[in-house]
Amino acid sequence: MSFYQCPHCGEEVDTTPDPGAGLSQQYVEDCPVCCRPNRLQATYVEDEDDYSVAAERE
C-alpha cells in the first residue's frame, strides 16, 4: 500500500498500484475523502520495495 496527498483537499490517502501493471504506472483514482479525481503516477522504488506515488488534479 502506498500513500499520496490529495491535491484537492490535502488529505493523505492510500492507494494500491497493481504490481502486474509494471514498474511505472499512470491511472486516475477518486479521492476517498473529497471524491474528486486525481491522476496518479506510481513508480516502483526497488530499495523500498514499494511504489512512490505522485498525484495531480485530473
Secondary structure by P-SEA (a helix, b strand, c coil): ccccccccccccccccccccccccbbbbbcccccccccbbbbbbbccccbbbbbbccc
